[in-house]
Each structure stands twice: as structure tokens, then as C-alpha cells.
């Protein structure tokens, strides 16, 4: 009898929550800020979906209502949720509506600009072109959207605009591509790092190079969103790492793709030479990447870089932190049968570090 009452109560509460979620969606659709605020203050789930599988934020973004989006985001609305029907995000809806300030707001709150809907492969940029929203196309490009991505029909945003006869949008995209190509031809720091050309790097710095600026676009091996110090650490250019740190490079800046630190780069690629210097300069030794929860030590073990493992441990790396998969560095060493690394991690002076 008690179990039946508990189940009945749970079903009742679930139905109440669904009704309240729909009430919030209705308030959002009518752009009723007062009612939406009241519901949120009473604890309604800001991410609850309506019967069609849309969150309040998706609905508001699709309508282009900035204040409502701001209210929902302040209450904890999740920009990453996908709708139930097409797998689109709130940013897709915003691209369709064409209201640029709403898209700006969503991206400031972490919306992934190149998210592809799993059903049709559309990104927000493709949607903006498809819905013929020129201002949105321009904004998304300037915000870093990838114009080379193709939808399921193998169409890029530019081809969609060409097919629709939208000459203005085509010109916006072509002008942006020219700008990207000019940037690539004028940005030489990453090539000089690859070539270990210290004299030229010193000249670039003396000429005013911002050594903490992230790459606006991918330049060969240097991916978009990487700094010179991150790149030098990845390539194991210890003399350049030293130079950049002396010139004020910030060792706590992470990259764009994985939120990796300079030590993640060194650990993953197996470059022990600069680890002490980076740690002394303030690099976060035990930072766990948000993608897999791995530390630099995890990365070094994962790829069997014994000398780098020792360097990280000697610098004070904690050896028993777990990644999101539950593995410690020792677990990874056992998994991949790295006997030398297993022995090192099992030494008392390391195994007791915490």
C-alpha cells in the first residue's frame, strides 16, 4: 500500500512539473517577463521542455526576444540542450530568427558556434544563410564560425546563398574569406616557432606582437585558439618557451578546442624539458581537462612518455587523480602495459603524493 502511494505521489508530482514547465514555455512564447520571472522564482525548471521538445530558451531565441533570453540564462538555462525533433540548439533558433544580439548573448554563455544538428548537419551559420539573415551571417563569421562545414546535402553556407541568389550574403562570405587569407599570410609567429627561429620571434615581439593572443584561425599545425606558448609547449621548443615566458607569456591560458593547458600539451606530446620552468611560472600542474578529466600526467602516461611522467611527478603532480573514465595515471599505465611507468608510479615517493 505504501509503495502504491509513493508511486502515485511521484506520478502526480511529475505531472505537476510538466504542467509548470509548459506554463513557463507559454509565458516565454507570449514574452511575458513578469509571469516568467514569477515561475522561475517559484523554482520551475528553466530547462524543462514543452510537449514539442523545446526548452524555454529555444523558444525565446527563436522569437528573438533578448530580455527573455537574458532572464532565462541568468536563471541557469543550458545553451547546449538539443531539441527532441531535429537536435538543434538555441543558437540554431537564434540564427533562424536573425536577431544578432540574442546570438551574441548565447555565445557569451558558451553556446557552441559550430554545433551541427545531427539530422540535417546544419550549423547556426548554415541556418543563417538558409534563412537569408545577412546580418547574422556576418556576425557568426566574425565570431569565428567555420564557413567550410557542409550540411547533409553537402552544401556550405556560401553555396546555399549562391543557390538562393543572395548576392549580398555571398559577398559577405567572400569578403570574410579574403580577410582570413590575409590574416594567415600576415601571421608568421607559428611558422617561426615550428622552425625554431628565435631571432625572428624576438623581432616579432619587439615589433609589438601580442604573445598572449590566441590564433584567430587555424594555421597549418597551429589550431585556432592556440597561443604561441601553447604551441611552443606542444612542439617541445624549450628555448622558445623560455623566451616567451621571459617576455610575459601567460602559462595559464588554455586552448580553444580542449581547454588544454601548456602542461597538457607537454605531457601529451612527451616534452619534459620545459615542465619545471612552466610550473615555476604558474602553469596549473594538476588541472583536469573538461573533456576527459585528464591531467598532464594522465596525458603523459596515456602516450607512454616515461621521461615526461618523471618530470611531472618531480614537479609535484598528483598521481592518484581520476579522469572522467575513473582511471588514474597508474590505471592507464596498467591498461597499456607500460611496465616502466607502472614501476615509477608505484614508488613510495610518488604513490604517496597527494
C-alpha positions in Angstrom: 0.0 0.0 0.0 2.8 2.4 0.9 4.7 1.6 -2.3 1.5 2.4 -4.3 1.1 5.7 -2.5 4.8 6.6 -3.2 4.4 5.8 -6.9 1.1 7.7 -7.2 2.7 10.7 -5.5 5.7 10.5 -7.8 3.4 10.4 -10.9 1.4 13.3 -9.6 4.5 15.4 -8.9 5.9 14.6 -12.3 2.6 15.7 -14.0 2.7 18.9 -11.9 6.3 19.7 -13.0 5.3 19.1 -16.7 2.4 21.4 -16.3 4.6 24.1 -14.7 7.2 23.6 -17.5 4.5 24.2 -20.1 3.4 27.3 -18.2 6.9 28.7 -18.4 7.0 27.9 -22.1 3.7 29.7 -22.6 4.9 32.7 -20.7 8.1 32.7 -22.9 6.1 32.5 -26.2 4.0 35.5 -25.1 7.1 37.3 -24.0 5.6 37.8 -20.6 8.6 38.6 -18.5 6.6 39.2 -15.3 5.0 35.7 -15.4 8.2 34.0 -16.5 10.0 35.7 -13.5 7.3 34.6 -11.1 7.5 31.0 -12.3 11.3 31.0 -12.1 11.2 32.5 -8.6 8.9 29.6 -7.6 11.5 27.0 -8.6 10.2 26.0 -12.0 12.8 24.0 -14.1 14.2 26.6 -16.5 15.3 23.7 -18.8 12.0 21.9 -18.8 10.8 21.1 -22.3 7.3 21.6 -23.7 5.3 18.9 -25.4 7.1 19.5 -28.7 10.5 19.1 -27.1 11.7 22.7 -27.0 13.2 24.4 -23.9 12.1 28.0 -23.0 15.4 29.3 -24.1 15.0 27.7 -27.6 11.5 29.3 -27.9 12.7 32.7 -26.8 15.8 32.6 -29.0 13.6 31.6 -32.0 11.4 34.6 -31.3 14.4 36.9 -31.0 13.4 38.2 -27.5 16.7 39.4 -25.9 15.3 40.3 -22.4 13.6 36.9 -22.1 16.7 35.1 -23.1 18.8 37.1 -20.7 16.3 36.2 -17.9 16.4 32.5 -18.7 20.2 32.4 -19.0 20.5 34.2 -15.6 18.3 31.5 -14.1 20.5 28.8 -15.4 19.2 28.0 -18.9 21.5 25.5 -20.6 22.7 26.6 -24.1 23.8 23.1 -25.0 20.5 21.3 -24.8 19.2 19.9 -28.2 15.6 19.9 -29.2 13.9 16.5 -29.5 12.9 16.7 -33.1 16.0 17.9 -35.1 18.7 18.1 -32.5 19.1 21.8 -32.9 20.3 24.3 -30.1 19.0 27.6 -29.0 21.8 29.2 -31.2 20.3 27.5 -34.2 16.9 29.0 -33.4 18.6 32.4 -32.9 20.3 32.1 -36.3 16.9 31.4 -37.9 15.3 34.5 -36.2 18.2 36.7 -37.3 18.4 38.8 -34.1 22.1 39.2 -33.6 22.2 40.4 -30.0 20.5 37.2 -29.0 23.1 35.2 -30.7 25.8 37.3 -29.1 24.2 36.6 -25.7 24.1 32.8 -26.3 27.7 32.7 -27.4 28.8 34.7 -24.4 27.1 32.0 -22.3 29.1 29.2 -24.0 27.0 28.2 -27.0 29.0 26.1 -29.5 29.1 28.2 -32.6 29.7 25.2 -35.0 27.3 22.8 -33.5 25.8 20.6 -36.2 22.3 19.3 -36.0 22.5 15.5 -36.2 19.5 15.3 -38.5 20.4 17.7 -41.3 24.0 18.7 -40.4 23.2 22.4 -40.3 25.3 24.7 -38.2 23.9 28.1 -37.0 25.9 29.7 -39.9 24.2 27.4 -42.4 20.8 28.2 -40.9 21.5 32.0 -41.0 22.4 31.7 -44.7 19.4 29.4 -45.4 17.0 31.9 -43.7 18.7 34.7 -45.6 19.7 36.6 -42.5 22.7 38.6 -43.8 23.5 40.4 -40.5 23.5 37.1 -38.7 25.8 35.6 -41.3 28.2 38.5 -40.9 28.1 38.3 -37.1 28.7 34.5 -36.9 31.6 34.7 -39.3 33.2 37.4 -37.2 32.6 35.4 -34.1 34.6 32.5 -35.6 32.0 30.2 -37.3 33.5 27.7 -39.7 32.3 28.6 -43.2 33.7 25.3 -44.7 31.3 23.0 -42.9 28.8 21.3 -45.1 25.2 20.3 -44.3 24.0 16.8 -45.0 23.2 17.9 -48.6 26.9 18.8 -48.9 26.0 22.5 -49.0 28.1 25.2 -47.3 26.6 28.5 -46.2 28.1 30.1 -49.3 26.6 27.6 -51.7 23.2 27.9 -50.1 23.4 31.7 -50.6 24.6 31.3 -54.2 21.7 28.9 -54.9 19.2 31.3 -53.4 20.7 34.3 -55.4 21.6 36.1 -52.2 24.4 38.2 -53.7 24.8 40.2 -50.5 25.4 37.2 -48.3 27.7 35.7 -50.9 29.8 38.9 -50.8 29.8 38.9 -47.0 31.2 35.3 -47.0 33.7 36.0 -49.8 35.0 39.2 -48.1 35.4 37.2 -44.9 37.4 34.5 -46.6 39.7 37.2 -48.1 40.2 38.6 -44.6 41.0 35.1 -43.3 43.6 34.5 -46.0 45.1 37.9 -45.3 45.4 37.0 -41.6 47.1 33.7 -42.5 49.6 35.4 -44.8 50.4 38.1 -42.2 50.7 35.8 -39.2 54.1 34.3 -39.1 54.7 33.6 -35.4 53.6 30.0 -35.5 55.8 29.2 -38.6 58.7 30.7 -36.7 58.0 28.5 -33.7 57.9 25.5 -36.0 61.3 26.5 -37.5 62.7 27.3 -34.0 63.7 30.7 -35.4 64.4 32.5 -32.1 65.9 35.6 -33.7 62.8 36.2 -35.8 60.5 35.6 -32.8 62.4 38.2 -30.8 62.0 40.6 -33.7 58.2 40.0 -33.9 58.0 40.6 -30.1 60.0 43.8 -30.4 57.7 44.9 -33.2 54.7 44.6 -30.9 53.5 41.0 -31.2 50.8 40.2 -28.6 52.3 36.9 -27.3 49.1 36.0 -25.4 46.8 36.4 -28.3 45.1 33.3 -29.5 45.2 32.3 -33.2 42.1 33.6 -34.9 42.2 30.8 -37.4 44.0 27.5 -37.9 47.5 28.0 -39.4 48.8 24.6 -40.6 49.6 22.7 -37.3 48.6 25.6 -35.1 44.9 25.2 -34.4 42.6 28.1 -34.0 42.5 29.3 -30.4 46.1 28.4 -29.5 48.7 30.9 -28.2 52.4 30.9 -29.1 53.3 29.5 -25.7 50.8 26.6 -26.0 52.2 25.9 -29.5 55.8 26.0 -28.4 54.9 23.7 -25.5 53.2 21.3 -27.8 56.2 21.2 -30.1 58.7 20.9 -27.3 60.6 24.1 -28.3 62.1 24.7 -24.8 64.2 27.7 -25.8 61.2 29.4 -27.3 59.1 28.5 -24.2 61.8 30.2 -22.1 61.9 33.3 -24.3 58.1 33.6 -24.3 57.8 33.3 -20.5 60.6 35.9 -20.1 58.6 38.2 -22.3 55.4 37.8 -20.2 53.6 34.9 -21.8 50.8 33.7 -19.6 51.1 30.0 -18.8 47.5 29.7 -17.6 45.8 30.4 -20.9 44.1 27.3 -22.2 43.4 26.4 -25.9 40.0 26.7 -27.6 39.4 23.1 -28.7 40.0 21.1 -25.5 40.7 23.7 -22.8 44.2 22.2 -22.6 47.0 23.8 -20.6 50.6 24.2 -21.6 51.4 21.2 -19.4 48.7 19.1 -21.1 50.5 19.9 -24.4 53.9 18.9 -23.0 52.5 15.8 -21.4 50.5 14.6 -24.4 53.4 15.1 -26.8 56.2 14.0 -24.5 58.3 17.1 -23.9 59.7 17.1 -20.4 62.3 19.8 -21.0 60.2 22.9 -20.0 57.9 21.4 -17.4 59.8 22.8 -14.3 60.0 26.2 -16.0 56.3 26.2 -16.8 55.3 25.1 -13.3 57.5 27.8 -11.7 55.9 30.4 -14.0 52.5 29.4 -12.7 51.2 26.7 -15.0 48.4 24.7 -13.4 50.1 21.3 -12.7 47.1 19.3 -11.8 44.4 20.9 -14.0 41.9 18.4 -15.2 40.7 19.0 -18.8 36.9 19.3 -19.1 36.7 16.9 -22.0 38.0 13.7 -20.2 39.1 14.9 -16.8 42.8 14.0 -17.6 45.7 15.9 -16.1 49.0 16.4 -17.9 50.3 13.4 -16.0 47.4 11.3 -17.4 48.3 12.5 -20.9 52.0 11.6 -20.5 51.1 8.2 -19.2 48.5 7.6 -21.8 51.1 8.0 -24.6 53.9 6.2 -22.8 56.2 9.2 -22.3 58.3 7.9 -19.4 60.7 10.9 -19.1 57.8 13.3 -19.1 56.0 11.2 -16.5 59.1 11.5 -14.2 59.3 15.3 -14.9 55.7 15.9 -13.9 55.9 13.8 -10.8 59.1 15.5 -9.7 57.3 18.8 -10.2 54.7 17.7 -7.8 51.9 16.2 -10.0 49.3 14.3 -8.0 49.4 10.7 -9.3 46.0 9.5 -8.0 43.5 11.9 -9.6 40.8 10.1 -11.5 39.7 11.1 -15.1 36.1 11.1 -16.0 36.5 7.5 -17.0 37.6 6.7 -13.5 41.2 6.0 -14.4 44.2 7.2 -12.5 47.5 7.6 -14.3 48.5 4.2 -12.8 45.3 2.6 -14.2 46.3 3.9 -17.6 49.8 2.5 -17.3 48.4 -0.9 -16.4 45.8 -0.7 -19.2 48.5 -0.1 -21.8 51.1 -2.4 -20.1 53.7 0.4 -19.7 55.9 -1.6 -17.2 58.5 1.1 -16.7 55.8 3.7 -15.9 54.0 1.2 -13.6 57.2 0.9 -11.6 57.7 4.6 -11.4 54.2 5.4 -10.3 54.4 2.6 -7.7 57.4 4.1 -6.0 56.6 5.3 -2.4 57.9 8.8 -3.1 55.3 9.2 -5.9 52.5 6.9 -4.9 52.1 8.9 -1.6 52.0 12.3 -3.3 48.5 13.9 -2.9 
